[in-house]
Amino acid sequence: MDIALSEILQDLNPAWDVIRAPLPVAPIRRDLQPLLLERLRDVSDRRALVVSGPRQIGKTEILRQLAFDLDRLGWPPANVVFFDFSDDRLTTAVSMREVVEAAPVAEASHAQVFLFDEVDRAQAWGRFVKGAVDRRQARFVLTSSAAAKLRQTGDESGLGRWDEFDVEPLSFSEFVRIASRQDDPRAGLEREPGAVESYLAVGGFPEHIGWSAREARARLRQEVADRAVRRDLTLAGVDVDRVARLLAYLLQESGGDLVVEHVRRVLETDRRSVSRWVDLLLSTGLVRRLPRWSRRPQARLRGRARIHAADPGLVAAFALGPLPHRDPNVRGKLVEAAVYRHLRTLPDAELGYDPEAGTADFVVQCALAGEVRRVVVEVTASTSVRTAKRAQIAGTMQRVKADAGVLVYGGTLRARIGELAALPLHEMLLDPLAALTEVVDAR
């Protein structure tokens, strides 16, 4: 190795005595960050915390914010160690054991915390963490973008040793808070009245806030989606060119049925390969699977699924044409991807779609106002409530025995038309749980 680990550790760790400069972190926290901090402060909790998600999602920033907050809480500098296993000064792969042994001696007053970035680059990380957790050696927070490899390693030895946290692109609330630098997203929306359009155009990747739609599209194609396939999934030994084509197809057709036979013919491969490639792409977090709705859980695993982009920015990045967020055909997919991203945040929610042709986009079952409720959600980019949509939702409500029906639309006013509640897009995105609870309570 051309450079000593101790030298890299000193450069990487502003919390240490060797560097007194303030840690450069964003002032607004992701929703996940306080939960991770609470877990680290719990002295009875010994499990490692694994943070996984697509590239450029802000995982490194979460680690730096944790280091900053631990320092503010009185953690001794030597007890907080940040290390990036993708550091370009590393000429060979290193192990966690080497980093831990090169770290300063911790003070006994606080637990030693290791914040390890891009852990999939470390040698035999799973075995080391398993032993370290069993010995209560330290606390570990690990991040990785190579979700497929991470989970494969984790299945071997991670049961009971670590908890995994799936980081998605920014929610709209997080987007508004960061863009406006306001802790209250509603106050932030008043300061940033164009936030909905910006969110649809550039998506929820933190670095792209304030970028033009053209810049964000180019970056997403090159740095996030393409590298997720060509770098991470190369480890899985797949045909990366055809998998990259499959990813582009799924993002362009976001919200559509996955017809394996059609994809097989286009990619000139077999059904088994298509299924495997789709599973690998799902593991990157760039696309998400929506099963068909059924009251019988086992039935949801059968039949066609719909594949949605994990973020509206990904739809925009791979759409054809110069201004996808202004193309009516693409805009509907952007809005649908944004709503689905937020429905996934509902606690203990079961999501699906009604397989009947021409029916509503989502069936949602979750706890609302203290009771398990079922809600049909239709999404449209239109600024008006159309009669056809109302009839469509009513039919789905009857089939799935829903408690309420919601039309999320591009208008600005709430409305109630018979059994149907029309909900402005920005209200659904700001707080989906509160929005659906109000709809159910109003019946």
C-alpha positions, -999 to +999 in steps of 0.1 A: +000+000+000+015+034-010+001+054+019-003+044+055-039+038+067-032+061+097-025+090+073-058+084+054-077+081+087-063+114+099-073+132+066-108+116+066-117+123+102-123+160+111-136+150+145-101+139+155-077+162+174-055+163+143-080+185+125-099+212+143-118+227+113-156+225+116-171+195+099-187+206+066-222+191+068-256+201+055-277+219+082-309+200+074-311+163+083-326+135+064-355+118+082-334+087+088-305+105+104-320+112+139-331+075+141-296+063+134-283+087+160-308+075+186-297+039+179-260+047+184-268+064+217-286+034+230-260+016+252-281-016+252-281-019+214-250-037+200-262-044+164-245-027+135-265-004+113-264-009+075-275+020+053-280+010+017-294+028-013-286+041-048-255+061-056-256+099-049-285+094-025-267+111+004-254+082+024-219+097+030-236+129+042-256+110+067-223+095+081-207+129+083-238+143+101-236+115+126-199+123+133-208+159+137-237+152+161-217+127+182-190+153+185-216+179+197-229+153+222-195+150+238-180+119+221-142+120+224-126+126+190-108+093+190-141+074+195-156+085+162-139+071+131-150+077+096-134+056+068-143+055+030-133+022+015-136+037-020-109+063-013-089+066-044-056+067-024-061+030-016-041+011-041-053-023-028-084-035-010-082-033+028-102-050+055-122-036+084-098-052+108-069-032+094-088+001+098-100-008+133-064-017+143-050+015+128-076+037+146-067+057+178-073+041+212-108+049+223-116+065+256-136+043+280-163+070+287-181+064+254-186+037+229-163+037+199-182+043+167-169+033+132-186+050+103-177+029+072-186+042+038-188+019+007-183-012+028-188-035-001-152-026-011-139-041+022-125-076+024-148-101+041-167-074+059-196-097+069-174-121+089-156-092+107-188-074+117-204-106+129-174-112+152-171-076+163-208-074+172-207-106+191-177-094+211-193-059+216-161-045+202-176-012+190-206+003+172-207+002+134-226+021+108-220+008+073-231+021+039-231+006+005-244+012-030-239-023-043-271-036-027-270-069-045-236-079-032-243-064+003-275-085+008-258-116-005-230-112+021-255-102+047-276-134+042-246-155+052-239-140+087-260-109+094-290-123+112-292-106+146-260-088+140-272-058+120-303-040+109-306-027+073-320+008+065-331+014+030-324+050+020-346+063-009-342+096-028-355+126-009-391+128-001-408+160-011-408+172+025-370+166+027-365+182-007-384+214+004-367+216+037-332+213+022-340+236-008-355+263+015-333+257+045-364+256+067-371+229+092-409+233+086-417+220+051-449+240+048-430+272+056-404+260+031-430+256+004-441+292+009-405+302+003-401+278-026-435+279-045-420+262-075-408+232-055-433+207-069-421+215-105-385+213-094-390+180-076-407+164-107-380+178-130-348+169-111-360+143-086-349+136-051-311+131-053-298+157-028-269+169-049-292+180-077-312+205-057-309+238-075-296+222-107-313+227-141-334+198-154-308+193-182-279+190-157-298+167-134-308+144-163-272+141-176-258+134-141-285+108-134-278+089-166-241+089-162-233+088-125-263+070-110-282+047-133-253+038-157-227+032-130-251+013-108-253-013-136-218-011-151-200-010-117-221-027-091-238-053-112-207-063-129-199-081-097-229-103-103-215-116-136-243-104-159-244-090-194-242-053-183-250-039-217-283-057-219-291-050-182-284-013-189-309-015-218-334-032-195-330-005-169-336+023-195-367+004-207-381+000-172-376+037-164-391+049-196-421+026-190-424+034-153-457+023-139-464-002-167-469-040-165-437-060-166-443-084-196-414-108-194-421-123-228-419-090-245-387-080-228-372-114-235-377-109-273-364-074-273-332-083-254-329-116-273-325-137-241-345-162-221-372-156-194-349-168-166-323-142-174-349-114-176-362-124-142-328-124-127-318-091-143-350-075-130-343-088-095-308-073-096-321-040-108-347-040-080-318-046-055-301-013-067-331+007-054-335+025-088-367+007-096-395-007-074-419-036-078-457-031-073-476-064-070-512-069-080-536-064-052-553-093-034-567-098+000-547-130+001-510-123+006-498-154-013-518-143-044-498-110-045-467-129-054-483-144-085-491-128-118-477-097-134-461-069-114-457-033-123-423-017-121-420+019-110-390+042-110-379+049-075-378+086-081-394+110-107-359+123-116-350+089-130-381+089-153-371+123-165-335+113-170-343+084-194-374+100-211-371+110-248-372+146-257-356+178-242-383+188-216-399+156-203-416+172-173-436+193-198-445+164-221-480+153-211-473+116-217-441+117-195-455+140-169-481+115-158-453+090-152-434+116-132-463+123-110-471+086-105-435+078-096-435+106-070-468+095-054-456+059-052-424+069-036-444+086-008-470+058-004-441+035+004-433+056+034-466+049+051-460+027+082-466-010+077-484-003+044-494-030+020-495-017-016-507-031-048-526-024-080-560-036-092-553-060-121-585-052-139-579-033-171-583+005-169-585+007-131-569+029-105-532+031-099-528+020-063-546+001-035-532+010-001-539-007+032-524+007+063-533+021+098-551+054+095-566+071+126-559+040+147-576+015+123-565-006+094-581+011+063-580+004+026-578+033+002-578+034-036-555+061-050-557+073-086-530+097-099-533+122-127-512+151-138-543+169-150-553+201-131-590+192-133-611+163-119-624+143-148-656+123-147-639+093-162-615+091-134-642+093-108-661+064-124-628+044-126-620+049-089-656+040-079-653+007-097-620-002-081-634+008-047-662-017-051-640-045-063-614-042-035-639-032-008-621+001-001-629+025+027-622+056+007-611+067-028-586+095-036-578+113-068-544+130-065-543+156-092-524+187-104-548+212-091-545+234-059-578+229-041-593+200-022-627+188-033-652+161-025-674+146-052-696+120-038-675+091-024-643+106-040-618+130-024-597+151-048-564+159-033-538+183-046-504+167-054-484+189-031-505+179-001-501+142-008-464+146-012-459+168+019-475+144+043-492+113+028-502+099+062-519+130+073-536+135+039-550+100+037-561+101+074-581+133+068-597+117+037-608+087+058-620+108+087-641+130+064-662+100+052 
